[in-house]
Amino acid sequence: MIRVAEAALQELPGCVLVVATNCNGGVKEVLCFADVPDRWALWHHRCPEVADFAGQLHPILARARLRGVLEGAFGHVTTLGLASQLFGLYERMSSATFWTIHASIAATGGLLATALRGRLERWLRG
C-alpha cells in the first residue's frame, strides 16, 4: 500500500494506491482509493468465493491492470475458456489447499531427484 504525496494528488483521484503483485513480485494491478482499505476486504474483492475472506471494500476510484508474461504467452487459450479456469484456480482455493498443493509439488520434486539421483549425476558430469 502506498500513500500518495500531496504533490502527486493532482494526477490521481485518491491518495492511497494498492499494488497487487503475483508470487514472483510482478505487478498485476494497481487500485486507487480515497482511504486505506481493509486488508480482508481487498482479499474478498479479489477472491469472493473463498470463505476465509470477508469485508466491504471502499469504492475503487481508478484501476490499472498489467498483463503478465503467462497471460500474454497463453492468451490464445482464452478463446477456449481454459485460461480463466487455470489462472483463477489459485484465487478460489483456501489458503490451506494452496499450501498443501505447493508442499506436494516440492515433495514430489524431492522424491524424483532422489529416485533419479544416479541418472542426474551422470548427466551433470557429462
MOPAC internal coordinates of N, CA, C and O (Angstrom, degrees):
PM7 1SCF
backbone

  N    0.0000 0     0.00 0     0.00 0    0    0    0
  C    1.4254 1     0.00 0     0.00 0    1    0    0
  C    1.5143 1   108.17 1     0.00 0    2    1    0
  O    1.2310 1   121.07 1   -41.40 1    3    2    1
  N    1.3104 1   115.57 1   138.60 1    3    2    1
  C    1.4685 1   121.16 1  -177.77 1    5    3    2
  C    1.5176 1   108.58 1  -128.35 1    6    5    3
  O    1.2310 1   120.70 1   -51.66 1    7    6    5
  N    1.3349 1   116.27 1   128.34 1    7    6    5
  C    1.4624 1   119.89 1   172.74 1    9    7    6
  C    1.5248 1   106.59 1   -93.53 1   10    9    7
  O    1.2310 1   120.79 1   -54.58 1   11   10    9
  N    1.3230 1   116.09 1   125.42 1   11   10    9
  C    1.4617 1   122.52 1  -174.11 1   13   11   10
  C    1.5291 1   110.21 1   -79.66 1   14   13   11
  O    1.2310 1   121.09 1   -41.66 1   15   14   13
  N    1.3366 1   115.53 1   138.34 1   15   14   13
  C    1.4659 1   121.50 1   178.47 1   17   15   14
  C    1.5242 1   110.21 1   -67.96 1   18   17   15
  O    1.2310 1   120.79 1   -26.71 1   19   18   17
  N    1.3275 1   116.09 1   153.29 1   19   18   17
  C    1.4640 1   122.04 1  -179.02 1   21   19   18
  C    1.5312 1   112.64 1   -53.24 1   22   21   19
  O    1.2310 1   120.27 1   140.67 1   23   22   21
  N    1.3228 1   117.08 1   -39.33 1   23   22   21
  C    1.4670 1   120.97 1  -177.02 1   25   23   22
  C    1.5265 1   112.60 1   -63.25 1   26   25   23
  O    1.2310 1   120.20 1   150.64 1   27   26   25
  N    1.3261 1   117.23 1   -29.36 1   27   26   25
  C    1.4625 1   121.07 1  -177.48 1   29   27   26
  C    1.5248 1   112.99 1   -89.84 1   30   29   27
  O    1.2310 1   119.97 1   171.09 1   31   30   29
  N    1.3361 1   117.66 1    -8.91 1   31   30   29
  C    1.4604 1   120.53 1  -175.91 1   33   31   30
  C    1.5284 1   113.40 1   -64.80 1   34   33   31
  O    1.2310 1   119.86 1   158.54 1   35   34   33
  N    1.3106 1   117.88 1   -21.46 1   35   34   33
  C    1.4606 1   120.08 1   177.99 1   37   35   34
  C    1.5206 1   111.16 1   -64.41 1   38   37   35
  O    1.2310 1   120.56 1   153.28 1   39   38   37
  N    1.3224 1   116.54 1   -26.72 1   39   38   37
  C    1.4604 1   122.35 1  -176.11 1   41   39   38
  C    1.5272 1   113.51 1   -91.25 1   42   41   39
  O    1.2310 1   119.93 1   165.17 1   43   42   41
  N    1.3410 1   117.73 1   -14.83 1   43   42   41
  C    1.4636 1   121.65 1  -174.42 1   45   43   42
  C    1.5258 1   111.36 1  -123.74 1   46   45   43
  O    1.2310 1   120.17 1   -28.83 1   47   46   45
  N    1.3376 1   117.28 1   151.17 1   47   46   45
  C    1.4630 1   119.84 1   178.65 1   49   47   46
  C    1.5307 1   114.00 1   -78.85 1   50   49   47
  O    1.2310 1   120.04 1   167.63 1   51   50   49
  N    1.3360 1   117.54 1   -12.37 1   51   50   49
  C    1.4596 1   121.24 1  -179.39 1   53   51   50
  C    1.5148 1   111.21 1  -144.25 1   54   53   51
  O    1.2310 1   120.97 1    -9.77 1   55   54   53
  N    1.3370 1   115.74 1   170.23 1   55   54   53
  C    1.4663 1   119.53 1  -175.49 1   57   55   54
  C    1.5235 1   113.93 1  -103.00 1   58   57   55
  O    1.2310 1   119.45 1  -179.02 1   59   58   57
  N    1.3427 1   118.66 1     0.98 1   59   58   57
  C    1.4641 1   121.75 1  -179.15 1   61   59   58
  C    1.5242 1   108.84 1  -123.64 1   62   61   59
  O    1.2310 1   121.19 1   -53.23 1   63   62   61
  N    1.3303 1   115.33 1   126.77 1   63   62   61
  C    1.4604 1   121.40 1   175.07 1   65   63   62
  C    1.5227 1   108.66 1  -111.45 1   66   65   63
  O    1.2310 1   120.60 1   -45.67 1   67   66   65
  N    1.3184 1   116.45 1   134.33 1   67   66   65
  C    1.4612 1   122.10 1   174.54 1   69   67   66
  C    1.5257 1   106.43 1  -112.24 1   70   69   67
  O    1.2310 1   120.88 1   -57.47 1   71   70   69
  N    1.3203 1   115.93 1   122.53 1   71   70   69
  C    1.4627 1   121.60 1  -178.62 1   73   71   70
  C    1.5245 1   107.90 1  -105.44 1   74   73   71
  O    1.2310 1   120.58 1   -64.48 1   75   74   73
  N    1.3347 1   116.51 1   115.52 1   75   74   73
  C    1.4631 1   121.92 1   178.59 1   77   75   74
  C    1.5232 1   108.13 1   -93.56 1   78   77   75
  O    1.2310 1   120.91 1   -52.31 1   79   78   77
  N    1.3304 1   115.87 1   127.69 1   79   78   77
  C    1.4630 1   120.35 1  -179.11 1   81   79   78
  C    1.5210 1   110.35 1  -117.10 1   82   81   79
  O    1.2310 1   121.04 1   -18.51 1   83   82   81
  N    1.3253 1   115.62 1   161.49 1   83   82   81
  C    1.4643 1   120.11 1   174.14 1   85   83   82
  C    1.5193 1   108.76 1   -90.74 1   86   85   83
  O    1.2310 1   119.82 1     3.35 1   87   86   85
  N    1.3163 1   117.95 1  -176.65 1   87   86   85
  C    1.4627 1   121.95 1  -175.97 1   89   87   86
  C    1.5264 1   112.66 1   -67.31 1   90   89   87
  O    1.2310 1   119.89 1   163.54 1   91   90   89
  N    1.3285 1   117.82 1   -16.46 1   91   90   89
  C    1.4630 1   121.30 1   178.46 1   93   91   90
  C    1.5238 1   112.59 1   -96.28 1   94   93   91
  O    1.2310 1   120.18 1  -176.53 1   95   94   93
  N    1.3157 1   117.26 1     3.47 1   95   94   93
  C    1.4570 1   120.92 1   179.93 1   97   95   94
  C    1.5208 1   113.41 1    88.28 1   98   97   95
  O    1.2310 1   119.97 1  -176.86 1   99   98   97
  N    1.3196 1   117.66 1     3.14 1   99   98   97
  C    1.4557 1   120.71 1   177.69 1  101   99   98
  C    1.5147 1   110.68 1   -76.48 1  102  101   99
  O    1.2310 1   120.50 1   -36.95 1  103  102  101
  N    1.3203 1   116.65 1   143.05 1  103  102  101
  C    1.4584 1   121.27 1  -179.25 1  105  103  102
  C    1.5236 1   109.77 1   -76.26 1  106  105  103
  O    1.2310 1   120.63 1   -52.92 1  107  106  105
  N    1.3361 1   116.41 1   127.08 1  107  106  105
  C    1.4653 1   121.91 1   177.72 1  109  107  106
  C    1.5168 1   111.32 1   -98.71 1  110  109  107
  O    1.2310 1   121.18 1   139.01 1  111  110  109
  N    1.3353 1   115.35 1   -40.99 1  111  110  109
  C    1.4540 1   119.48 1  -172.62 1  113  111  110
  C    1.5161 1   109.67 1  -158.62 1  114  113  111
  O    1.2310 1   120.72 1   -31.69 1  115  114  113
  N    1.3312 1   116.22 1   148.31 1  115  114  113
  C    1.4637 1   122.08 1   173.88 1  117  115  114
  C    1.5228 1   107.21 1  -124.08 1  118  117  115
  O    1.2310 1   120.72 1   -53.66 1  119  118  117
  N    1.3312 1   116.23 1   126.34 1  119  118  117
  C    1.4560 1   122.41 1   179.83 1  121  119  118
  C    1.5150 1   109.00 1  -114.09 1  122  121  119
  O    1.2310 1   120.03 1   -35.54 1  123  122  121
  N    1.3264 1   117.54 1   144.46 1  123  122  121
  C    1.4630 1   122.28 1   179.85 1  125  123  122
  C    1.5284 1   108.85 1  -116.00 1  126  125  123
  O    1.2310 1   120.91 1   -49.19 1  127  126  125
  N    1.3453 1   115.86 1   130.81 1  127  126  125
  C    1.4642 1   122.80 1  -179.33 1  129  127  126
  C    1.5206 1   110.45 1  -129.70 1  130  129  127
  O    1.2310 1   120.78 1   -20.80 1  131  130  129
  N    1.3363 1   116.12 1   159.20 1  131  130  129
  C    1.4624 1   121.43 1   174.46 1  133  131  130
  C    1.5233 1   110.54 1   -78.85 1  134  133  131
  O    1.2310 1   120.33 1   146.99 1  135  134  133
  N    1.3445 1   116.98 1   -33.01 1  135  134  133
  C    1.4596 1   123.13 1  -179.16 1  137  135  134
  C    1.5236 1   109.68 1  -130.22 1  138  137  135
  O    1.2310 1   120.71 1   -16.34 1  139  138  137
  N    1.3181 1   116.25 1   163.66 1  139  138  137
  C    1.4614 1   121.12 1   177.98 1  141  139  138
  C    1.5264 1   108.95 1   -67.47 1  142  141  139
  O    1.2310 1   119.93 1   -58.79 1  143  142  141
  N    1.3308 1   117.73 1   121.21 1  143  142  141
  C    1.4682 1   120.32 1  -179.81 1  145  143  142
  C    1.5245 1   111.75 1   -79.12 1  146  145  143
  O    1.2310 1   121.27 1   -23.04 1  147  146  145
  N    1.3197 1   115.18 1   156.96 1  147  146  145
  C    1.4530 1   121.25 1   175.35 1  149  147  146
  C    1.5323 1   109.51 1   -69.66 1  150  149  147
  O    1.2310 1   120.49 1   -44.34 1  151  150  149
  N    1.3188 1   116.68 1   135.66 1  151  150  149
  C    1.4649 1   121.65 1  -177.54 1  153  151  150
  C    1.5235 1   112.47 1   -58.07 1  154  153  151
  O    1.2310 1   120.10 1   134.76 1  155  154  153
  N    1.3263 1   117.42 1   -45.24 1  155  154  153
  C    1.4607 1   120.72 1  -177.66 1  157  155  154
  C    1.5222 1   111.30 1   -71.92 1  158  157  155
  O    1.2310 1   120.10 1   152.37 1  159  158  157
  N    1.3275 1   117.42 1   -27.63 1  159  158  157
  C    1.4709 1   120.42 1   174.92 1  161  159  158
  C    1.5320 1   109.89 1   -68.61 1  162  161  159
  O    1.2310 1   120.41 1   143.44 1  163  162  161
  N    1.3266 1   116.82 1   -36.56 1  163  162  161
  C    1.4691 1   120.42 1   175.69 1  165  163  162
  C    1.5246 1   110.69 1   -62.23 1  166  165  163
  O    1.2310 1   120.84 1   133.96 1  167  166  165
  N    1.3310 1   116.00 1   -46.04 1  167  166  165
  C    1.4634 1   119.77 1   179.09 1  169  167  166
  C    1.5245 1   111.02 1   -64.22 1  170  169  167
  O    1.2310 1   120.53 1   139.98 1  171  170  169
  N    1.3352 1   116.60 1   -40.02 1  171  170  169
  C    1.4644 1   120.28 1   178.78 1  173  171  170
  C    1.5371 1   110.40 1   -63.46 1  174  173  171
  O    1.2310 1   120.37 1   141.02 1  175  174  173
  N    1.3233 1   116.89 1   -38.98 1  175  174  173
  C    1.4673 1   120.91 1   177.28 1  177  175  174
  C    1.5305 1   110.32 1   -62.58 1  178  177  175
  O    1.2310 1   120.70 1   139.47 1  179  178  177
  N    1.3150 1   116.28 1   -40.53 1  179  178  177
  C    1.4625 1   121.60 1  -178.06 1  181  179  178
  C    1.5277 1   112.30 1   -74.24 1  182  181  179
  O    1.2310 1   120.51 1   141.66 1  183  182  181
  N    1.3457 1   116.62 1   -38.34 1  183  182  181
  C    1.4703 1   122.08 1  -176.00 1  185  183  182
  C    1.5300 1   109.13 1  -132.59 1  186  185  183
  O    1.2310 1   119.43 1  -107.17 1  187  186  185
  N    1.3292 1   118.70 1    72.83 1  187  186  185
  C    1.4705 1   120.65 1  -173.20 1  189  187  186
  C    1.5187 1   114.64 1   -64.55 1  190  189  187
  O    1.2310 1   119.58 1   157.58 1  191  190  189
  N    1.3347 1   118.41 1   -22.42 1  191  190  189
  C    1.4635 1   119.44 1  -177.89 1  193  191  190
  C    1.5262 1   113.86 1   -87.73 1  194  193  191
  O    1.2310 1   119.76 1   176.22 1  195  194  193
  N    1.3392 1   118.07 1    -3.78 1  195  194  193
  C    1.4685 1   120.74 1   178.27 1  197  195  194
  C    1.5257 1   108.74 1   -87.01 1  198  197  195
  O    1.2310 1   121.04 1   -60.55 1  199  198  197
  N    1.3144 1   115.61 1   119.45 1  199  198  197
  C    1.4648 1   121.44 1  -174.89 1  201  199  198
  C    1.5258 1   113.29 1   -66.51 1  202  201  199
  O    1.2310 1   119.64 1   159.30 1  203  202  201
  N    1.3333 1   118.29 1   -20.70 1  203  202  201
  C    1.4658 1   121.49 1  -179.12 1  205  203  202
  C    1.5254 1   112.43 1   -68.49 1  206  205  203
  O    1.2310 1   120.00 1   160.17 1  207  206  205
  N    1.3326 1   117.60 1   -19.83 1  207  206  205
  C    1.4609 1   122.00 1  -175.22 1  209  207  206
  C    1.5237 1   110.38 1  -108.76 1  210  209  207
  O    1.2310 1   120.75 1   -42.88 1  211  210  209
  N    1.3367 1   116.18 1   137.12 1  211  210  209
  C    1.4562 1   120.52 1   178.52 1  213  211  210
  C    1.5198 1   109.05 1  -151.61 1  214  213  211
  O    1.2310 1   120.80 1   -22.96 1  215  214  213
  N    1.3111 1   116.08 1   157.04 1  215  214  213
  C    1.4577 1   120.88 1   176.17 1  217  215  214
  C    1.5143 1   111.39 1   138.22 1  218  217  215
  O    1.2310 1   121.76 1   -21.36 1  219  218  217
  N    1.3276 1   114.23 1   158.64 1  219  218  217
  C    1.4590 1   121.12 1   179.42 1  221  219  218
  C    1.5272 1   108.54 1  -103.93 1  222  221  219
  O    1.2310 1   120.67 1   -52.14 1  223  222  221
  N    1.3090 1   116.32 1   127.86 1  223  222  221
  C    1.4591 1   122.20 1  -176.81 1  225  223  222
  C    1.5257 1   111.18 1   -87.43 1  226  225  223
  O    1.2310 1   120.65 1   -40.44 1  227  226  225
  N    1.3322 1   116.37 1   139.56 1  227  226  225
  C    1.4670 1   120.68 1   171.66 1  229  227  226
  C    1.5255 1   108.56 1   -60.37 1  230  229  227
  O    1.2310 1   119.60 1   -21.98 1  231  230  229
  N    1.3154 1   118.37 1   158.02 1  231  230  229
  C    1.4705 1   119.77 1   177.45 1  233  231  230
  C    1.5334 1   111.67 1   -58.68 1  234  233  231
  O    1.2310 1   121.14 1   -44.18 1  235  234  233
  N    1.3230 1   115.42 1   135.82 1  235  234  233
  C    1.4626 1   121.19 1   175.84 1  237  235  234
  C    1.5290 1   106.83 1   -83.21 1  238  237  235
  O    1.2310 1   120.38 1   -61.57 1  239  238  237
  N    1.3242 1   116.88 1   118.43 1  239  238  237
  C    1.4668 1   121.77 1  -176.27 1  241  239  238
  C    1.5257 1   112.07 1   -83.49 1  242  241  239
  O    1.2310 1   120.45 1   149.33 1  243  242  241
  N    1.3161 1   116.74 1   -30.67 1  243  242  241
  C    1.4733 1   121.83 1   178.31 1  245  243  242
  C    1.5158 1   107.97 1  -157.20 1  246  245  243
  O    1.2310 1   121.46 1   -25.47 1  247  246  245
  N    1.3345 1   114.80 1   154.53 1  247  246  245
  C    1.4685 1   120.43 1  -177.87 1  249  247  246
  C    1.5247 1   108.63 1  -145.69 1  250  249  247
  O    1.2310 1   121.24 1   -40.22 1  251  250  249
  N    1.3382 1   115.23 1   139.78 1  251  250  249
  C    1.4627 1   121.61 1   172.57 1  253  251  250
  C    1.5159 1   107.08 1  -132.23 1  254  253  251
  O    1.2310 1   120.64 1   -55.82 1  255  254  253
  N    1.3208 1   116.39 1   124.18 1  255  254  253
  C    1.4675 1   121.19 1  -179.81 1  257  255  254
  C    1.5119 1   108.13 1  -112.18 1  258  257  255
  O    1.2310 1   121.16 1   -48.94 1  259  258  257
  N    1.3335 1   115.38 1   131.06 1  259  258  257
  C    1.4532 1   121.23 1  -178.16 1  261  259  258
  C    1.5172 1   109.74 1  -105.00 1  262  261  259
  O    1.2310 1   120.85 1   -42.36 1  263  262  261
  N    1.3166 1   115.98 1   137.64 1  263  262  261
  C    1.4665 1   120.45 1   177.70 1  265  263  262
  C    1.5089 1   109.41 1   -79.59 1  266  265  263
  O    1.2310 1   120.67 1   -45.98 1  267  266  265
  N    1.3280 1   116.33 1   134.02 1  267  266  265
  C    1.4562 1   121.57 1   179.03 1  269  267  266
  C    1.5103 1   111.89 1   -94.64 1  270  269  267
  O    1.2310 1   120.97 1    -7.68 1  271  270  269
  N    1.3143 1   115.76 1   172.32 1  271  270  269
  C    1.4569 1   121.86 1  -179.54 1  273  271  270
  C    1.5147 1   110.91 1   -61.85 1  274  273  271
  O    1.2310 1   120.18 1   132.27 1  275  274  273
  N    1.3364 1   117.26 1   -47.73 1  275  274  273
  C    1.4613 1   120.06 1  -179.08 1  277  275  274
  C    1.5171 1   111.30 1   -64.21 1  278  277  275
  O    1.2310 1   120.62 1   139.12 1  279  278  277
  N    1.3032 1   116.42 1   -40.88 1  279  278  277
  C    1.4577 1   119.95 1  -179.87 1  281  279  278
  C    1.5247 1   110.58 1   -62.99 1  282  281  279
  O    1.2310 1   120.62 1   139.74 1  283  282  281
  N    1.3384 1   116.41 1   -40.26 1  283  282  281
  C    1.4606 1   120.02 1   177.80 1  285  283  282
  C    1.5161 1   112.19 1   -71.53 1  286  285  283
  O    1.2310 1   120.71 1   140.50 1  287  286  285
  N    1.3245 1   116.24 1   -39.50 1  287  286  285
  C    1.4633 1   120.29 1  -177.49 1  289  287  286
  C    1.5250 1   111.90 1   -69.01 1  290  289  287
  O    1.2310 1   120.73 1   146.26 1  291  290  289
  N    1.3291 1   116.22 1   -33.74 1  291  290  289
  C    1.4601 1   119.69 1  -177.23 1  293  291  290
  C    1.5253 1   112.03 1  -109.04 1  294  293  291
  O    1.2310 1   120.36 1  -157.70 1  295  294  293
  N    1.3237 1   116.92 1    22.30 1  295  294  293
  C    1.4553 1   120.88 1  -179.18 1  297  295  294
  C    1.5136 1   112.94 1   -59.55 1  298  297  295
  O    1.2310 1   120.23 1   148.89 1  299  298  297
  N    1.3433 1   117.17 1   -31.11 1  299  298  297
  C    1.4622 1   120.52 1  -179.88 1  301  299  298
  C    1.5183 1   112.28 1   -65.91 1  302  301  299
  O    1.2310 1   120.41 1   159.04 1  303  302  301
  N    1.3404 1   116.83 1   -20.96 1  303  302  301
  C    1.4622 1   120.71 1  -179.63 1  305  303  302
  C    1.5243 1   110.20 1   -73.39 1  306  305  303
  O    1.2310 1   120.46 1   157.98 1  307  306  305
  N    1.3242 1   116.72 1   -22.02 1  307  306  305
  C    1.4638 1   121.30 1  -177.53 1  309  307  306
  C    1.5203 1   111.47 1   -57.01 1  310  309  307
  O    1.2310 1   120.25 1   144.90 1  311  310  309
  N    1.3191 1   117.12 1   -35.10 1  311  310  309
  C    1.4596 1   119.40 1  -178.29 1  313  311  310
  C    1.5269 1   111.19 1   -64.31 1  314  313  311
  O    1.2310 1   120.13 1   155.95 1  315  314  313
  N    1.2971 1   117.36 1   -24.05 1  315  314  313
  C    1.4607 1   120.88 1   178.24 1  317  315  314
  C    1.5255 1   112.20 1   -88.20 1  318  317  315
  O    1.2310 1   120.74 1   172.47 1  319  318  317
  N    1.3256 1   116.18 1    -7.53 1  319  318  317
  C    1.4507 1   119.98 1  -178.47 1  321  319  318
  C    1.5181 1   113.40 1    79.96 1  322  321  319
  O    1.2310 1   120.14 1  -172.61 1  323  322  321
  N    1.3356 1   117.33 1     7.39 1  323  322  321
  C    1.4625 1   120.28 1  -177.71 1  325  323  322
  C    1.5153 1   112.63 1   -85.43 1  326  325  323
  O    1.2310 1   120.01 1   149.86 1  327  326  325
  N    1.3233 1   117.59 1   -30.14 1  327  326  325
  C    1.4605 1   120.04 1  -175.70 1  329  327  326
  C    1.5154 1   111.20 1   -60.92 1  330  329  327
  O    1.2310 1   119.89 1   135.50 1  331  330  329
  N    1.3360 1   117.82 1   -44.50 1  331  330  329
  C    1.4588 1   119.57 1  -178.98 1  333  331  330
  C    1.5233 1   110.98 1   -65.23 1  334  333  331
  O    1.2310 1   120.26 1   147.10 1  335  334  333
  N    1.3290 1   117.11 1   -32.90 1  335  334  333
  C    1.4640 1   119.45 1   177.87 1  337  335  334
  C    1.5236 1   110.40 1   -70.39 1  338  337  335
  O    1.2310 1   120.34 1   136.03 1  339  338  337
  N    1.3308 1   116.96 1   -43.97 1  339  338  337
  C    1.4641 1   120.13 1  -178.48 1  341  339  338
  C    1.5196 1   111.60 1   -68.56 1  342  341  339
  O    1.2310 1   120.29 1   131.29 1  343  342  341
  N    1.3417 1   117.06 1   -48.71 1  343  342  341
  C    1.4585 1   120.22 1  -176.64 1  345  343  342
  C    1.5280 1   112.17 1   -74.30 1  346  345  343
  O    1.2310 1   119.88 1   154.45 1  347  346  345
  N    1.3308 1   117.83 1   -25.55 1  347  346  345
  C    1.4521 1   120.61 1  -179.82 1  349  347  346
  C    1.5127 1   114.13 1   -87.46 1  350  349  347
  O    1.2310 1   120.29 1   171.18 1  351  350  349
  N    1.3211 1   117.06 1    -8.82 1  351  350  349
  C    1.4620 1   121.00 1  -177.43 1  353  351  350
  C    1.5192 1   111.62 1   -56.29 1  354  353  351
  O    1.2310 1   120.07 1   129.72 1  355  354  353
  N    1.3243 1   117.48 1   -50.28 1  355  354  353
  C    1.4607 1   120.88 1  -177.70 1  357  355  354
  C    1.5188 1   111.96 1   -65.25 1  358  357  355
  O    1.2310 1   120.34 1   149.71 1  359  358  357
  N    1.3177 1   116.96 1   -30.29 1  359  358  357
  C    1.4577 1   119.48 1  -176.74 1  361  359  358
  C    1.5222 1   112.50 1   -74.09 1  362  361  359
  O    1.2310 1   120.00 1   159.65 1  363  362  361
  N    1.3311 1   117.61 1   -20.35 1  363  362  361
  C    1.4592 1   120.74 1  -177.59 1  365  363  362
  C    1.5278 1   113.37 1   -96.21 1  366  365  363
  O    1.2310 1   119.67 1   164.06 1  367  366  365
  N    1.3129 1   118.23 1   -15.94 1  367  366  365
  C    1.4678 1   119.04 1  -174.92 1  369  367  366
  C    1.5258 1   111.41 1   -87.65 1  370  369  367
  O    1.2310 1   121.59 1   -23.75 1  371  370  369
  N    1.3270 1   114.57 1   156.25 1  371  370  369
  C    1.4642 1   119.67 1   178.06 1  373  371  370
  C    1.5222 1   109.53 1   -70.85 1  374  373  371
  O    1.2310 1   120.95 1   -17.30 1  375  374  373
  N    1.3214 1   115.79 1   162.70 1  375  374  373
  C    1.4673 1   119.51 1  -179.85 1  377  375  374
  C    1.5314 1   110.86 1   -64.33 1  378  377  375
  O    1.2310 1   119.63 1   145.98 1  379  378  377
  N    1.3295 1   118.31 1   -34.02 1  379  378  377
  C    1.4693 1   120.45 1   178.63 1  381  379  378
  C    1.5313 1   110.84 1   -64.48 1  382  381  379
  O    1.2310 1   120.26 1   137.36 1  383  382  381
  N    1.3272 1   117.11 1   -42.64 1  383  382  381
  C    1.4630 1   120.84 1   178.54 1  385  383  382
  C    1.5245 1   110.65 1   -65.40 1  386  385  383
  O    1.2310 1   120.73 1   137.14 1  387  386  385
  N    1.3322 1   116.22 1   -42.86 1  387  386  385
  C    1.4679 1   121.24 1   179.05 1  389  387  386
  C    1.5288 1   110.78 1   -55.19 1  390  389  387
  O    1.2310 1   120.54 1   128.86 1  391  390  389
  N    1.3400 1   116.57 1   -51.14 1  391  390  389
  C    1.4625 1   119.60 1  -176.46 1  393  391  390
  C    1.5294 1   111.91 1   -72.91 1  394  393  391
  O    1.2310 1   119.62 1   149.89 1  395  394  393
  N    1.3189 1   118.34 1   -30.11 1  395  394  393
  C    1.4626 1   120.80 1   175.50 1  397  395  394
  C    1.5219 1   110.59 1   -64.01 1  398  397  395
  O    1.2310 1   120.48 1   136.35 1  399  398  397
  N    1.3329 1   116.69 1   -43.65 1  399  398  397
  C    1.4684 1   120.21 1   177.66 1  401  399  398
  C    1.5241 1   110.57 1   -62.44 1  402  401  399
  O    1.2310 1   120.12 1   135.35 1  403  402  401
  N    1.3313 1   117.38 1   -44.65 1  403  402  401
  C    1.4631 1   119.71 1  -179.28 1  405  403  402
  C    1.5274 1   111.92 1   -65.91 1  406  405  403
  O    1.2310 1   120.08 1   141.82 1  407  406  405
  N    1.3306 1   117.45 1   -38.18 1  407  406  405
  C    1.4701 1   120.00 1   177.15 1  409  407  406
  C    1.5291 1   110.32 1   -66.01 1  410  409  407
  O    1.2310 1   120.35 1   142.82 1  411  410  409
  N    1.3244 1   116.95 1   -37.18 1  411  410  409
  C    1.4689 1   120.72 1   178.16 1  413  411  410
  C    1.5229 1   111.31 1   -65.62 1  414  413  411
  O    1.2310 1   120.59 1   139.65 1  415  414  413
  N    1.3215 1   116.47 1   -40.35 1  415  414  413
  C    1.4746 1   120.36 1   178.01 1  417  415  414
  C    1.5260 1   110.50 1   -62.64 1  418  417  415
  O    1.2310 1   120.44 1   135.32 1  419  418  417
  N    1.3352 1   116.76 1   -44.68 1  419  418  417
  C    1.4655 1   120.83 1   179.49 1  421  419  418
  C    1.5272 1   111.10 1   -64.71 1  422  421  419
  O    1.2310 1   120.38 1   137.41 1  423  422  421
  N    1.3325 1   116.89 1   -42.59 1  423  422  421
  C    1.4715 1   120.47 1   179.87 1  425  423  422
  C    1.5281 1   110.75 1   -64.78 1  426  425  423
  O    1.2310 1   120.23 1   140.13 1  427  426  425
  N    1.3230 1   117.16 1   -39.87 1  427  426  425
  C    1.4644 1   120.77 1   178.10 1  429  427  426
  C    1.5254 1   110.72 1   -63.19 1  430  429  427
  O    1.2310 1   120.41 1   138.38 1  431  430  429
  N    1.3285 1   116.82 1   -41.62 1  431  430  429
  C    1.4672 1   120.60 1   176.96 1  433  431  430
  C    1.5180 1   111.61 1   -61.25 1  434  433  431
  O    1.2310 1   120.77 1   137.79 1  435  434  433
  N    1.3300 1   116.13 1   -42.21 1  435  434  433
  C    1.4603 1   120.06 1   178.02 1  437  435  434
  C    1.5145 1   112.73 1   -64.57 1  438  437  435
  O    1.2310 1   120.28 1   138.06 1  439  438  437
  N    1.3343 1   117.07 1   -41.94 1  439  438  437
  C    1.4629 1   120.97 1   178.07 1  441  439  438
  C    1.5256 1   111.54 1   -64.87 1  442  441  439
  O    1.2310 1   120.28 1   138.23 1  443  442  441
  N    1.3330 1   117.07 1   -41.77 1  443  442  441
  C    1.4668 1   120.46 1   178.03 1  445  443  442
  C    1.5279 1   111.57 1   -64.15 1  446  445  443
  O    1.2310 1   120.65 1   137.69 1  447  446  445
  N    1.3325 1   116.36 1   -42.31 1  447  446  445
  C    1.4656 1   119.64 1   179.09 1  449  447  446
  C    1.5225 1   110.69 1   -62.98 1  450  449  447
  O    1.2310 1   120.26 1   140.98 1  451  450  449
  N    1.3298 1   117.12 1   -39.02 1  451  450  449
  C    1.4658 1   120.73 1   177.96 1  453  451  450
  C    1.5245 1   111.12 1   -68.10 1  454  453  451
  O    1.2310 1   120.78 1   135.75 1  455  454  453
  N    1.3285 1   116.11 1   -44.25 1  455  454  453
  C    1.4679 1   120.32 1  -178.34 1  457  455  454
  C    1.5298 1   112.01 1   -66.49 1  458  457  455
  O    1.2310 1   120.58 1   145.70 1  459  458  457
  N    1.3088 1   116.49 1   -34.30 1  459  458  457
  C    1.4669 1   120.93 1  -177.12 1  461  459  458
  C    1.5287 1   112.59 1  -101.87 1  462  461  459
  O    1.2310 1   120.51 1  -160.82 1  463  462  461
  N    1.3073 1   116.62 1    19.18 1  463  462  461
  C    1.4624 1   121.66 1  -174.21 1  465  463  462
  C    1.5286 1   112.65 1   -54.00 1  466  465  463
  O    1.2310 1   120.26 1   130.58 1  467  466  465
  N    1.3256 1   117.12 1   -49.42 1  467  466  465
  C    1.4662 1   120.88 1  -178.58 1  469  467  466
  C    1.5153 1   111.83 1   -59.81 1  470  469  467
  O    1.2310 1   120.42 1   132.52 1  471  470  469
  N    1.3031 1   116.79 1   -47.48 1  471  470  469
  C    1.4641 1   120.97 1   179.53 1  473  471  470
  C    1.5258 1   111.29 1   -63.88 1  474  473  471
  O    1.2310 1   120.65 1   138.96 1  475  474  473
  N    1.3342 1   116.36 1   -41.04 1  475  474  473
  C    1.4658 1   119.88 1   179.49 1  477  475  474
  C    1.5292 1   110.73 1   -64.58 1  478  477  475
  O    1.2310 1   120.17 1   137.94 1  479  478  477
  N    1.3364 1   117.29 1   -42.06 1  479  478  477
  C    1.4613 1   120.19 1   179.21 1  481  479  478
  C    1.5294 1   111.15 1   -61.72 1  482  481  479
  O    1.2310 1   120.53 1   135.72 1  483  482  481
  N    1.3304 1   116.59 1   -44.28 1  483  482  481
  C    1.4721 1   120.01 1   178.19 1  485  483  482
  C    1.5207 1   111.20 1   -63.35 1  486  485  483
  O    1.2310 1   120.34 1   138.59 1  487  486  485
  N    1.2954 1   116.95 1   -41.41 1  487  486  485
  C    1.4624 1   121.88 1  -178.83 1  489  487  486
  C    1.5361 1   110.61 1   -65.56 1  490  489  487
  O    1.2310 1   120.55 1   137.91 1  491  490  489
  N    1.3489 1   116.55 1   -42.09 1  491  490  489
  C    1.4645 1   120.59 1  -178.83 1  493  491  490
  C    1.5356 1   111.66 1   -69.97 1  494  493  491
  O    1.2310 1   120.21 1   147.83 1  495  494  493
  N    1.3310 1   117.21 1   -32.17 1  495  494  493
  C    1.4619 1   120.47 1   178.05 1  497  495  494
  C    1.5086 1   111.91 1   -73.54 1  498  497  495
  O    1.2310 1   120.55 1   159.10 1  499  498  497
  N    1.3055 1   116.56 1   -20.90 1  499  498  497
  C    1.4771 1   120.57 1   177.57 1  501  499  498
  C    1.4434 1   110.91 1    93.99 1  502  501  499
  O    1.2310 1   120.10 1   180.00 1  503  502  501

